[in-house]
Amino acid sequence: MKLGTFTVVLGDMGLEQTCEFLAKNGVQMVEIGCGGYPGQAHCNPKELLQDEAKLEQFKKVIRDHQLEISALSCHGNMIHPVKEIAKSYDDDLTDAILLAEKLGINVINTFSGCPGGSPEDKTPNWITCPWPDDFLHALDYQWNEVLIPYWKQKVAFAKEHGVNKIALELHPGFLVYNTKTLLRLRKEVGPEIGANFDPSHLVWQGMDPCTCIRELGKEGAIFHFHAKDTKIDAANTSLNGVLDTTHYAEEINRSWIFRAVGYGQGEDYWKAILSELRMAGYDYVISIEHEDSLMTGREGLIKAIKCLKDLLIYEPKGVMFWA
């Protein structure tokens, strides 16, 4: 395994300064945002695709700091019910795929997307229950008429350009948000669909990350990993449950909040996850994503790096001399 960072947390710094900071702190891989929600602070695909000199300089900065790119991240809603919005996100994803081809990277991180509940809708509709029956009719439309056709077409395009791992973050608000929905889309579209596994979104939904890792590992469906923590507020959850629309800034009133690694769950939790990943055959990046509103980005990132440095399993499996 290698220690990585999703660089958007350092978006106020240039690429050179970001790479210098991360390398100095022991990070080995970088996950670069290149469109959609993550923005383009460190990477503008259109610019790099059109200017060979700038592309070479981009690669040189990464290489000079002994870093590798784990994935290009272009999270967005490419199946948004407003066509102009969907096209904007889809164009970003297309450029990310073309840039990945130029860089020799085969992993793109993104979301599955969420359409409206019918062709007439203008707002995404995330459905969380099967009744009244209107919801199941809408869900059938979303999957069979929008989601599956979109990803069949996009995966075919990605494969033509050397990208064979579309790593979807299991994220509420989008159609792929848990183990079952990820595996359903993978079955419908192909083995190029897998997970950018982020335990923080699973914990507050009541899932056990280790159980999910084991199930996805059977399919070889874990392509990338986000290290982010979540703290459940027992009092607020007991009162209101976990489906919480309170703004993230109102931490004391929320049922759960994102935390830096080690501040939501303890070291034993992370040791179990890392061990389960190893058993599932995943030995790629552990990429820190900072979204802790109680800390600055730099402090939260440094604390997460320090926590994970001692926990990661860096070397290949040893010889079982005792067996």
N, C-alpha and C positions, 0 to 999 in steps of 0.2 A: 504494500500500500504506500501511497505517497500523500503528503500533506499539501492541500491546496487551499486557495481562497477565491471566492467570487469577488472580482475586483470593484464592483459597483460601490462598495462601502468606501472606497478611496477615490470616488469620482471627482473630488475637488483637487486631486493631484494629477499631473500629467502621467503618461505611460511610463516614461523613464523613471520618474520619482517613485511611482507606485512599485515598479519592479525592484528598484533599489531597496525600498522599505521592506518589501516582502522577503526578498532574498536574505537581507540582513537578519530577519527574524526566523529564518529556517524554513520558509515555505518553498516547496519544490515545484508546484504546478499552479497555473492561473486559469481561471474560468473567466472568459472575456464577454461582457455584454456588448451586443452589436445591433441593437434595435428593439422595438417593442417597448414593454414596460421598463427593462433595464437601461434603456437609453444607449448612447454611443460615445460616452465620455472617453473611452480608451480605444475605440475602434469604429471607424466609419466605413462600412463595407463598400459603398458606392465609390468613395474616394480611393480606397485601396485597390479596387478592381479596375479603376480607370488609370491609375498612375503606378507603373511598375517600380519606380524609384521609391515612392512612399511605402509600397508593399515590402520592398526589401529592407527599408529602414525599420518598419514595424517588426519584421522577423528578427532583425539584428538586435533590437532592444531586448526582446525576449531571450534570445540566445546569449547575449553578452552577460546576462545576469544568471546564467545557468538554470533558466526556468523552462518549463514545457507548458503548452496550452492543453488543458484537459478537455475543453469543449468550448464551442461558441454558444452563447445563450441569447435567445431571441424570443422571450416569452411574450405572447400576445393572444388576442382572440381573432384568429383568422376566419372564423365562421360567425362573426358578429352579424346580427340580423340587418344592420345598416350596411349596405354594400360598400359604401365609400370607406367606412371604418375597417371592415373586413379586408378590403383590398390593400389598405395601408399596412396592416399587420402582415398580410400575405406577401406583399412586396419586400418587406423587411426580412421575412423568412427565406424568400427566394435568394436575396442577396447574401444572407448568411450561409446558405448552402453553397453558393458559387464561391464565396470566400473560403469556406472550409476546404473545398476542392483545391484551391490554390495553395492552401497552407498544409495540405496533406492530413487534415483532421477528419475523422469519420463520425464524430458525435456532435449532435445539435440538441441543446436543451430548450424545451418550450412547454406550453400548455396544450391540452387537447382542444380547448375552445368551448364556447357555449353559445348556441343559437337562440332565437326566440322560440316560443312554443308553437308557432305556426308561421306560414310564409308571410302573413300580414303583420306580424309583430315587429316592433322597432327596438325592443329592449331584451337583452339576454334573460333567459328563464331557467334558473337552476332548480330542478325538481327533486324534492327530498322525501316524498311519500307517494304511495300508489293510489290513494283515494282522496277525493272523488275521482271517478274514472277519467275525467278530463285530463288528469295528469299523465296517466298511462298512454292515452292517445297522443298527447304532446310528446312524450318521451319516445314513442315509436317514430314519430316524425323526425325528431332531433337526431336519432341514431341512424335510421335507415335512409332518410332522404338528405341528410346534411353531413353528419360526422363521418360515417364510413366512406361515402363517395369522396369527400374532400381528402381524407388521409390516404385512400388508395391512390389517388392521383398524385398527391404530394410525395408519397414514399417512392413511387415510380420515378418521379423527377429526381429525388435525392439519390437514388441508386445509380442513375445515369451519371451522376457527378461525384461518385465515390463516397457518399454519405450513407452508411448502412445501419446507423443507430440514431433513431429519433427518440430521445429520452424525455418522456412526458412526466412533468411533476404532478404527483397525485395531490390535487389542490381543490378544495371545496369552492364552489362557484363555477366549476367547469365540469363537463360530462365525465371526464376521467378524474376520479377523486379518491378511489380506494382500490384494493387489490382486485376485486371482481371486475370493476369497470376497465381497469388496465388490461387484464387478461382477455376480456371480451373483445376489446378493440384489436389487441394483438392477434387473436384468433381470426377476426374478420379481415384484417389487413395484411398481416405477415410478421415474421420474426424481426423485422426492422423496427417495430414498435416495442419499446421497453420503458423502464422507469428511470427518471432522475429521482432517486429515492430520498425523500426528505421526511424524517421521522416527526418533525415538529407539527406537521399538519395531520398526522395520524393519531398522535397522542390525544389531542383534544377531542377527536371524534370517538375515542374509546377503543382504538385499535392497539394491538401490541406490536411494535416494530419488528421484534425478533420473529414472531409468528409470520408476519407479512414477508420478511426477508426470506424465510425458509420456503414459503409457497412460491414466491417469484423466482427464487434461486433454482427451483426444480425445472423451470422453463428457460433458464439462462436469460432472464428478462430484466436484470439490473444492469444498467449501462453507465450510471454516474451516481454520485452520492453527495447530498448536501448535509453538512453538519450544522444543525440549528436546534436549539432547545425550546421547550415550552413548559411554562409553569401553570398548573391548574390551580385556580383559587377555589378551595373547597367550600367556603361560605357562599360565594356568589353562584357557584355551580349548583349547590344544594338548593338555592333559592330560585334560580332561573334556567338551569340546564346549560348546555354548551353551545347552543345555536345563538350566538351573541352578536348583535349588531351595534353594540356600544363602540364609539370611536376608540381606536387604538391608543390615543393620547389619554384616555380616562382609565388609566391602569387600575386604579383602586376599585373601580366599579365593574370591571370586566370579569367574566368567568375564567378566562385564561389570557396569558400574554406570552409573546415570544421572548426568549431569554438567550443570552450568550451561552455557549456550551459550558456545562457545569453548574449553571445557575437555575436550571429548571429541574434537572435530574442529576443524580450523583455519578461518581466515577464508575461504580459497579454497573450502572445502566449502560454507559458508553462502552465499557469493556465487553458486556454481553453482546451489544450490537456489532462491534468490530469482530468479535469471535464468530458470530453468526454469519457475517459477511464472508469471512474466510472459509467457513464450512460450505457456504453457497457458491464458492468458486469466484467471488469478487475480490480482486486484488488491485483495483485501480485507485482512483483519487478519492480522498475524503476532503471535500471542498467546503470550507467554512463560509456560511452565509450569515451576515450580521444583520439582524432586525430587532435588536434589543433597545427599546425606547428609554430604558433606565440608565443607559451608558452612551458615551460618545462612540462613534464608529471605531476609532483607533483603540480606545481602551477595551471595548468589547472584543475586538479582533485579537488584540495581544493576549487577553485572558484566555480566549478560545484556543489560540495557538499553543500557549503554555500548557493548557489542560491536555490537549490532544497529543502533543509531542511525546509525552511519556506513555500514552495509551496505544498509539498506533503500532501495528505489527508490520515492521518494515521488511524483514527478511523473508525469503521463501520458507516453506515448511521444512523442518529439520528431519534428519534420519531417525526413525524410531528404533534406536539401538536397544531399547528395553523390550521390544516386541520380537 
